[in-house]
Amino acid sequence: MGDMLIRNIPEPLKREIEQAAHKGGQSLSGKAIDLLRKGMVAERAAKPEPGLSAWDAMRSAFAAENAIGDEFAKILDEIEAERKRDFGRPVEDFE
């Protein structure tokens, strides 16, 4: 793993992270990594990549949480297959 140096962190923010780390039984570095990861996930969710399918967006969300496995892939494949089958179906008349 690589290292990262972040300069000029406001002291109140550093204290807040230290307190959260202590409360959660984590090291300062561990808590900072956790917060950075969550921030990256939130940023990606807020700004989906243009042209990204729902399947790809969901898969990347699962991957960000290390929740990708055969079961999730199977579920997402089934959802995508159903979506493709549903495409072009006549729209119901609601009146």
N, C-alpha and C positions, 0 to 999 in steps of 0.2 A: 504494500500500500504506500501511497505517496503522502507527503506532508504538505500542509498548507499553513501559511502564516497570515493572519488577518490583523492588520494594523488599525489603530485608532478606534477601537471598540469603546463606546461610551461606558464609563465606569458603572452607571446604574444598570445597563444592559448586562454587563459581565457579572455583576452581583446577582442579578435575576437568574441568569443561566446557572451560576454556581449553586444558588439556593435550590433550583429545580433539580439539578444533578444530585445534590446531597439528599434531598427529599425522596428522590427516586432510586437512591442507592447506586448512582452511576458516577463515573468519572466526569470531569469537566469536558474532556475531549469526546467521550462517548455521548454525552448529552448534546454537545455542539453538532456532532455528526448526525444524531437523530433529528435535531431541529433543521439542519440543512436538508436532509433527505425529505422530511415532511414539507418543507418549503418548496423544494423542487417539484414534488408531486402536486402540490396545490397550484403552483404556477403553470404546470403542464395542463392541469384540469381547467384552469381559467382561460387558457389560450390553446385550444385544440389546434393541431396542425391542419392546415388547409388540405382538403382532399382525403383526410384520414377517415376510413370507414369506422362505423360504430364498433365492429369486431376488433379492429386494430386499436381503437381507443380503449376499449374494455381490457384487451389483452395487455396493453402497456400499463394500465392501472394495476392489474393483477401482478405484473412483473415488478412494478415498483415496490410492491409489498412482499415480494418473494413468494407469491402464492400461485405461481404458474406450475402446473402439474398436468398429468394426463387427464385427470377428471375435469379440470377447468377448460382445458383445450377441447375436450369432447363436448362439454356443454356449449361452449362458444361456437364450435363447428355446427352443432345442431341448431342453434339460434340463427346462424348465417344461412344454413340450408333452408330453414323455414322461411326466412326473409326472401330468399330467392324464389321459392315456390309461390309465395304470396304476391310477388311482383306481377303486375298485369291483370290481377283479379278484378272483375267488375266491381265498381263501388256500389254499395247498397243504397237503395232509395230510402231515405229516412222520413219521408212525408207520408 
